[in-house]
Amino acid sequence: MTDHYCVIGNPIAHSRSPDIHAAFAALAGQDLRYERCLAPVDGFADTVRDLIARGYRGANVTVPFKLEAAALADRLSERARLAGAVNTLVFADGEIVGDNADGPGLVADILKNANFRLAGKRVLLLGAGGGARGVILPILNEGPDSILIANRTRATADALVAQFAGQVARPGQVGACNFEDIGAAIAGPFDVVINATSTSLAGIMPPVAASAFGPATLAIDMMYGAKPTPFMDFAAAQGATVRDGLGMLIEQAAEVFSIWRGVRPPTADVLAQMRSRL
């Protein structure tokens, strides 16, 4: 019998996940069906229970339900627990297991597709919301020299530093500052700058100085589209190498596929295919 999966969100019509997982299923020889599921803003838990009753094996979770998914899960992976957010649900043995593949997806894109190593590097992470929370542990696992979390509200960034204090290799490996204090906290340019804010959705540049970037900087925006984001244009003007979030999306989908199906599909051709459709 065909196994059923879906992505739950609101809105959800824009999601490319069904196309990505259909391509992965064909490459891996897996019999599955993956579809979009629009959940009412106040009906996430009921939607999940309905999917379970209908025999679904799992689901992806996107905006605005990642925090609710973490609360609903009976059990969380360590990376999901630390992130406080879930983008992957597994329905098995009468329980709901929550995981977060966003960070592994970003790291895989950096290592494989950008051919860039994070070990010993200085990382600037812009934003302290759900996008940032999900990537800190996977980046730490690669052994960076430091991660500086910059946020409009310093207290939110400080809370993230405290949350991951037990995961650092040494005191001070993860720090926090306001956007305007980036230069004072650690002098640029950084080796990696990651835009995890929502500024690109509004078509604006996050408040980060040009000094954060240099010719050896890899600048990544978690958003993607047919054209470069303002963050990407600004970073490129400083000589940085830029990437959007499409590679992260594809790689996190491959991580999800491996969680569900026990096999990790190749991603290069799917990434090229999705890029051509933007």
C-alpha positions, -999 to 999 in steps of 0.1 A, spaced: 0 0 0 11 35 -7 23 54 23 8 89 28 26 121 41 19 158 38 30 193 48 8 212 72 6 250 71 -15 281 67 -11 293 40 2 262 22 -6 265 -16 29 279 -23 48 249 -8 72 231 -31 75 202 -8 52 178 -27 73 183 -59 105 177 -40 93 146 -22 78 132 -54 112 136 -71 129 119 -41 105 90 -41 112 84 -78 149 85 -73 148 62 -43 122 38 -56 98 45 -27 60 41 -29 46 72 -12 22 101 -18 29 135 -4 4 164 -5 -4 198 9 -26 201 40 -42 235 49 -50 235 86 -71 261 103 -51 285 124 -68 273 155 -70 236 144 -35 222 141 -39 195 167 -72 183 153 -57 182 118 -28 160 130 -52 137 148 -73 134 117 -42 125 96 -33 98 121 -68 84 120 -66 82 82 -33 62 84 -8 89 75 28 80 84 41 115 90 40 151 82 61 182 77 51 213 96 56 249 84 44 284 94 27 290 117 26 257 135 62 247 143 58 256 180 25 239 183 40 208 167 67 207 194 40 210 221 19 183 206 46 157 201 48 129 226 86 128 222 112 151 207 146 146 192 174 165 210 177 190 182 140 196 182 140 200 220 167 226 219 152 244 190 118 245 207 103 240 173 93 210 151 92 208 113 89 170 110 64 146 126 66 108 126 34 88 134 44 54 147 36 29 174 8 51 188 29 82 194 39 114 177 76 120 174 88 155 166 121 164 149 137 195 133 155 191 100 161 227 93 195 229 108 208 197 92 195 210 59 214 243 62 246 226 73 243 200 44 238 228 19 269 246 32 291 216 33 280 198 1 266 225 -22 287 254 -12 318 232 -5 325 253 26 337 240 60 323 254 92 351 240 115 370 269 130 349 295 113 333 327 128 296 326 122 272 356 124 236 345 128 211 373 122 178 368 141 168 348 172 135 334 161 124 300 150 147 300 119 178 307 140 169 283 169 168 254 146 203 258 131 224 265 162 230 230 174 238 215 139 263 244 133 278 238 168 283 202 159 306 212 131 330 229 155 330 266 146 353 290 164 323 311 174 286 319 167 274 355 173 236 358 175 225 393 166 190 404 171 169 436 173 160 426 210 192 417 229 173 398 256 160 373 230 194 366 217 208 363 253 181 337 260 193 316 231 229 318 243 217 305 277 196 278 261 226 263 243 251 268 270 253 230 277 262 224 240 293 246 236 328 233 235 341 262 256 326 293 273 320 322 250 317 300 218 281 314 214 275 351 221 248 377 216 244 413 207 221 439 192 223 445 155 240 478 159 266 463 182 279 436 159 312 454 151 319 460 188 311 424 198 334 408 172 352 427 145 343 416 109 344 404 84 328 370 94 335 338 77 297 330 75 268 354 78 233 337 79 201 358 76 175 340 97 153 371 100 121 377 81 133 409 64 136 394 30 99 386 30 94 423 33 120 431 6 143 450 30 178 446 43 185 436 79 204 463 99 239 448 96 270 469 86 290 463 55 320 455 77 304 421 86 312 409 50 343 404 30 356 386 -1 360 354 19 325 355 35 298 330 27 265 349 31 233 328 32 197 340 32 172 314 44 146 329 20 146 321 -17 130 333 -49 135 341 -86 157 371 -78 184 377 -51 171 391 -18 183 426 -6 205 408 19 222 388 -10 226 419 -31 242 438 -2 265 410 7 276 405 -29 284 442 -32 309 437 -3 325 409 -22 309 380 -4 298 347 -20 260 345 -17 234 317 -15 197 317 -10 177 292 10 166 268 -18 195 245 -11 186 244 25 151 236 16 161 207 -6 187 193 19 162 195 48 137 176 27 163 149 21 169 147 58 131 144 64 129 117 37 157 97 54 138 100 88 107 87 73 120 61 48 154 51 61 172 62 29 187 95 19 181 105 -17 206 124 -39 198 161 -40 219 177 -68 195 170 -97 164 179 -76 181 212 -66 188 220 -102 152 211 -112 137 233 -85 160 261 -93 149 261 -129 113 265 -118 118 296 -98 
